[in-house]
Amino acid sequence: VGLVESGGGLVQPGGSLRLSCAASGFTLMWYDMSWYRQVPGKERELVAGIAGPGGITNYKDSVKGRFTISRDNTRKMVYLQMNSLKPEDTAVYYCKLDYRGGYWGQGTQVTVSS
């Protein structure tokens, strides 16, 4: 299993970023996928999830209406579109395969600052 995140960076408050997660080693369409984030000194927290078959999504309350999780099973990609970013969204963002305890990517840093 391989998960590689990209798309992080520095953005001003109110700006947008799209994170990408390239999946390999498994058939993406059958599995639930999630995005988590973590700041130093705090536990990793669930930001958004998307089910395998069916594609039902769920979001952390503080990102509802601003973030959108999606997937492209053909390209084996999972995305997190982040709009109206706030300084409190600053974190390392991780892609996770929700299977057998979970598989994680290496993370990508998102910094929201003026």
C-alpha positions as CSV (number, residue, x, y, z in Angstrom):
1,V,0.0,0.0,0.0
2,G,1.3,3.5,-0.9
3,L,-0.3,6.9,-0.1
4,V,1.5,10.1,-1.2
5,E,0.0,13.5,-0.4
6,S,0.8,16.7,-2.2
7,G,-0.6,20.2,-2.7
8,G,0.2,21.7,0.7
9,G,1.8,25.1,1.1
10,L,1.4,28.6,2.4
11,V,-1.8,30.5,1.7
12,Q,-3.4,33.6,3.1
13,P,-6.6,33.5,5.2
14,G,-9.6,33.2,2.9
15,G,-7.6,31.4,0.2
16,S,-7.9,27.9,-1.2
17,L,-5.8,24.8,-1.6
18,R,-6.4,21.4,-3.1
19,L,-4.7,18.5,-1.5
20,S,-4.1,15.3,-3.5
21,C,-3.5,11.8,-2.3
22,A,-2.1,9.3,-4.8
23,A,-3.0,5.7,-3.9
24,S,-1.2,2.6,-5.0
25,G,-1.2,-1.1,-4.2
26,F,-4.9,-1.6,-3.7
27,T,-8.2,-1.1,-5.6
28,L,-9.2,2.4,-4.4
29,M,-12.9,2.1,-5.3
30,W,-13.6,-0.5,-2.6
31,Y,-12.2,1.3,0.4
32,D,-13.1,4.1,2.7
33,M,-10.6,7.0,2.6
34,S,-10.1,9.9,5.0
35,W,-8.1,13.1,5.5
36,Y,-6.7,13.9,9.0
37,R,-4.7,16.7,10.3
38,Q,-2.4,17.3,13.2
39,V,-0.7,20.2,14.9
40,P,2.3,19.8,17.2
41,G,1.2,18.8,20.7
42,K,-2.3,17.7,19.7
43,E,-3.8,14.5,18.6
44,R,-4.4,13.8,14.9
45,E,-8.0,14.6,14.1
46,L,-10.4,13.5,11.4
47,V,-11.2,16.2,8.9
48,A,-13.2,14.4,6.2
49,G,-14.0,10.9,5.1
50,I,-15.5,9.3,1.9
51,A,-16.9,5.8,1.7
52,G,-15.8,3.3,-0.9
53,P,-18.8,2.1,-2.8
54,G,-21.4,4.9,-2.7
55,G,-19.0,7.7,-1.9
56,I,-20.9,9.0,1.2
57,T,-19.0,11.8,2.8
58,N,-18.6,13.1,6.3
59,Y,-16.9,16.2,7.7
60,K,-15.6,17.7,10.9
61,D,-18.0,20.4,12.0
62,S,-15.5,23.2,11.7
63,V,-14.8,22.5,8.0
64,K,-18.4,21.8,6.8
65,G,-19.2,24.1,3.9
66,R,-15.6,25.0,3.3
67,F,-13.9,21.6,2.6
68,T,-14.9,19.0,0.0
69,I,-13.5,15.5,-0.1
70,S,-13.7,13.6,-3.4
71,R,-12.1,10.7,-5.2
72,D,-11.2,9.6,-8.7
73,N,-11.2,5.8,-8.7
74,T,-9.9,5.6,-12.2
75,R,-6.8,7.8,-11.5
76,K,-6.6,6.3,-7.9
77,M,-6.6,9.7,-6.4
78,V,-8.3,11.2,-3.4
79,Y,-8.7,15.0,-3.0
80,L,-9.4,17.6,-0.4
81,Q,-10.6,20.9,-1.7
82,M,-10.1,23.5,1.0
83,N,-11.8,26.9,0.6
84,S,-12.1,29.9,2.9
85,L,-9.1,28.8,4.8
86,K,-8.5,30.0,8.3
87,P,-5.3,30.2,10.4
88,E,-6.7,27.5,12.6
89,D,-6.6,25.1,9.6
90,T,-2.8,25.2,9.8
91,A,-1.6,21.6,10.3
92,V,0.0,18.7,8.6
93,Y,-2.6,16.9,6.6
94,Y,-2.6,13.2,6.1
95,C,-4.4,10.8,3.8
96,K,-5.5,7.5,5.4
97,L,-6.8,4.2,4.0
98,D,-9.4,3.0,6.5
99,Y,-8.5,-0.7,6.4
100,R,-7.0,-3.1,9.0
101,G,-6.1,-0.3,11.5
102,G,-5.2,2.1,8.8
103,Y,-2.5,3.1,6.4
104,W,-1.1,6.6,6.3
105,G,0.7,8.8,3.9
106,Q,3.7,11.0,4.9
107,G,1.6,14.2,5.2
108,T,1.7,17.6,3.6
109,Q,2.1,20.9,5.5
110,V,-0.7,23.5,5.2
111,T,0.0,26.9,6.6
112,V,-2.6,29.6,6.6
113,S,-1.1,33.0,7.5
114,S,-0.9,36.6,6.3
